[in-house]
Each structure stands twice: as C-alpha cells, then as structure tokens.
Amino acid sequence: MKLSIAFSSLLALIPLATAQQGPWQQCGGIGWSGGTTCATGWICKYQNDWYSQCLQDTNPVTPPPSSSSSSSSVPPTSTTSSNPPTATGLHNVAVSKGKLYIGTATEMYKLNGDAPYAAIASDINEFGMITAENSMKWDATERTQGVWTFTGGDNLVNWAIANGQKLRGHTTVWHSQLPSWVSSGGFSAAALTSVIENHTTTLIDRYKGKILMGREPFNDDGTFRSSVFYTTLGTSYIATALHAARAADPAAKLYINDYNIDGLGAKSTAMANLVAQLKADNVPIDGIGIQGHLIVGAVPNNLQANFEQFAALGVEIAITELDIRMTLPVTPEKLAQQKADYKKVVAACKAVPACVGITVWEYTDKYSWVPGVFSSQGAALPWDDNLAKKPAYDGIVEGFN
C-alpha cells in the first residue's frame, strides 16, 4: 500500500475550453468546462465522475488518420527515434541497472478496446509494473458508504498477473475524487477516523500483497492542503491511514506521494519533514513517491540532491507518474530537449540506490491526460499518438547507461 497524493486533482481545477472534442480527448467530468460532444464516429463515454473521454463504440479503436480527425487538439506526429535503441525493453534495462521496474499507468477500457496499445502495455520487457489510474480510487471503489465495487481493480490485477507484471495501486486516501458522502458528510473526528480506517483496511485487504498509495498532502508552498481529512483531523489522518494499511497487509510497501517535489524547494522540504516526523512517531512509512509531471526544458537541476535528501531519511523512493510535456506543435528541437530531460530524470534515479523504480503516467501520447488539462501542451510521453517510439525512449535508455 502507499499513502500518496497526486496530479489527478488538476483534472478538476484546470478547464480546457473547446467546441467539440477530438478522438481520445476529455469530454466531461466534475469541473470540466470544455466541449461535451465528440467528432463524428466517436462518443463521449463516462469513465468516472471526474473524467469522460471521446471513444469509439466498436473494436478496434485505433484512432482514425489525422486527415479525418481535424478536431483533435493534438494531431499525431511522426516522432520515431532516429537512432533505434539497442535495449531490449525499458523494464529490462532498468533491472539490469539494479532497479526493480519501469512501469506504466493504464485502465481496462483501453486495454480491452485497443489491441495494439495493449500489446505494448502487456510487454514485460517494457513494463514490469502496472498502476491503476482510477479504478482503485475512493469514488470508484466505495461511491456509497459500505457498498464496494472492485470490478475495475480486480480485472486490472488479473490482467497484470497474467502478463507476469506487478501492480501498483492508486490510491487509498486523497483529497480529490472523493464521493460526496465523504467530502460533505459532516463527520466528527472520531467518525471520519473510522471511515478512513474502514476504507483503507477493506481496500488493502482486497489487494493484499499489492502496492497501494495515498496522495498529495501539501500545497506548493509546503503548507498542508485543505481537505475534509485535514480540516477535521489535522495531520493525524496520515498516520491513521498508514497504521490501518500496515495492519491490513504487514508486507505491503507504504508510500506517501505528491507532485512538485522533484527538486529541492519548500514542498520537498515539507515532505522530508513530514516523513521524518512519521518515523519519529513510529508511524509505518516505507517510501516517498515523486510524481514527476515536468515540462520540457524546465526539469530541475537538483533532482539528485533532492532524491538523496529523501533517501537519507531511511526510506526508498520512486518516480511514480513521470511525463514531460511540451508546448505544441512538436518540433525536432523540442523532441531533442525532451530526450535530454528524460535522460536527466532517469540518471538521477540511477545515481541514488534508494530510487527503486520509475512509472510513466501512460506510455503513449494517444492517452495522455496532459492535452485535456493544459491548453496547447502535450506530446509528453515516450511513445507518440501512433504508438511509435520517440527520442524520449532513447533518453530513458541512455539515462540508465
């Protein structure tokens, strides 16, 4: 299990205004103010309360050529690497350098509906770890108090196991994607503590032996984020969830996870102080998840120093949601910089033994969350819209060498 807090909150906070959504784009969800209809031949399908997406209603669901999808805000690009890597797969390279895995985030609706995509996602040579994007979050598993839905999580677990991959869950306690019965329930401190314990225990027990996480306790200035948990319980909710998780699965790895803690700064210092205090208070904590939602040309120069700061606390660390977005359109110069940036991040992880693995937040631009949240930005991942490897792929390989 992991206690972490993640980028998904941004989906509700940063709207993208557009008249009609193209293939694979966001088309609905809480806080969404953009288009709610899709290009011809595509329909807006509900995924969860926070996200609906333009998908085809038949299989296969390979996107149409760019000439027939002009409404898409992120046109496919020809970004095949000019120097094919000699590696036999990202996961294999990572393991050969002493790391535990490279992984990707995904969900079953994509794996079931897009065979070429699923073939890469299921390749153990490329990805040794799978993260559930949404199907293990609170609104997906316990939308009504005490009424549990495990279908999405169970199917993804079974799919990963069938491929010989491990699964990283996402997430037990987070201020976002909460059902209203939690966020607006008016619970007393004692009652909310019980709610957290019951939810964490049930979820961890269901997926005992897997890795789960809670997310994003901090604002960017290092102060604690206002949430129903913090407002009602102060910081004690973090220890409550961690203790409940340890009791449910003593062998689980317990992480706390946040974004914008990649380099040294107020927020990373706050995270280090929190983890130091948890350890001093004998609260179980095994690792820090560094999300890694970065920008081309703006990757911090002190990544390794920050990773070493966390490692000095006696915990392991992992990069849990890596993507490096650029302002569109894609150019050869931006792809070259993106390659260098991926290499820089991976090299920092390689240099710190406590950094055990890296997960990209989706592996292909085809399904990236970025264009639906950051207007005019995208192309953030190692594979392009057409599932071709980009120079960023080579950058990851080179970062390990």
Stockholm file with secondary structure:
# STOCKHOLM 1.0

chainA/1-401         MKLSIAFSSLLALIPLATAQQGPWQQCGGIGWSGGTTCATGWICKYQNDWYSQCLQDTNPVTPPPSSSSSSSSVPPTSTTSSNPPTATGLHNVAVSKGKLYIGTATEMYKLNGDAPYAAIASDINEFGMITAENSMKWDATERTQGVWTFTGGDNLVNWAIANGQKLRGHTTVWHSQLPSWVSSGGFSAAALTSVIENHTTTLIDRYKGKILMGREPFNDDGTFRSSVFYTTLGTSYIATALHAARAADPAAKLYINDYNIDGLGAKSTAMANLVAQLKADNVPIDGIGIQGHLIVGAVPNNLQANFEQFAALGVEIAITELDIRMTLPVTPEKLAQQKADYKKVVAACKAVPACVGITVWEYTDKYSWVPGVFSSQGAALPWDDNLAKKPAYDGIVEGFN
#=GR chainA/1-401 SS CCCCCCGGGHHHHSCCCCSSBCTTCEEECTTCCSCCCBSTTCEEEEEETTEEEEECSSSCCCCCCGGGCTTCSSCCCCCCCSSCCCCSCHHHHHHHTTCSEEEEEECHHHHHHCHHHHHHHTCTTTCSEEEESSTTSHHHHCSBTTBCCCHHHHHHHHHHHHTTCEEECCCSSCSSSCCHHHHTSCCCHHHHHHHHHHHHHHHHHHTTTSBCEEECCBCTTSSBCCCHHHHHHTTHHHHHHHHHHHHHCTTSCCEEEESSCSSSSHHHHHHHHHHHHHHHTTCCCCEEEECCEEETTCCCTTHHHHHHHHHTTTCEEEEEEEEEEEESSCCHHHHHHHHHHHHHHHHHHHHCTTEEEEEESSSBGGGCSGGGTSTTEECCSSBCTTSCBCHHHHHHHHHTC
#=GC SS_cons         CCCCCCGGGHHHHSCCCCSSBCTTCEEECTTCCSCCCBSTTCEEEEEETTEEEEECSSSCCCCCCGGGCTTCSSCCCCCCCSSCCCCSCHHHHHHHTTCSEEEEEECHHHHHHCHHHHHHHTCTTTCSEEEESSTTSHHHHCSBTTBCCCHHHHHHHHHHHHTTCEEECCCSSCSSSCCHHHHTSCCCHHHHHHHHHHHHHHHHHHTTTSBCEEECCBCTTSSBCCCHHHHHHTTHHHHHHHHHHHHHCTTSCCEEEESSCSSSSHHHHHHHHHHHHHHHTTCCCCEEEECCEEETTCCCTTHHHHHHHHHTTTCEEEEEEEEEEEESSCCHHHHHHHHHHHHHHHHHHHHCTTEEEEEESSSBGGGCSGGGTSTTEECCSSBCTTSCBCHHHHHHHHHTC
//
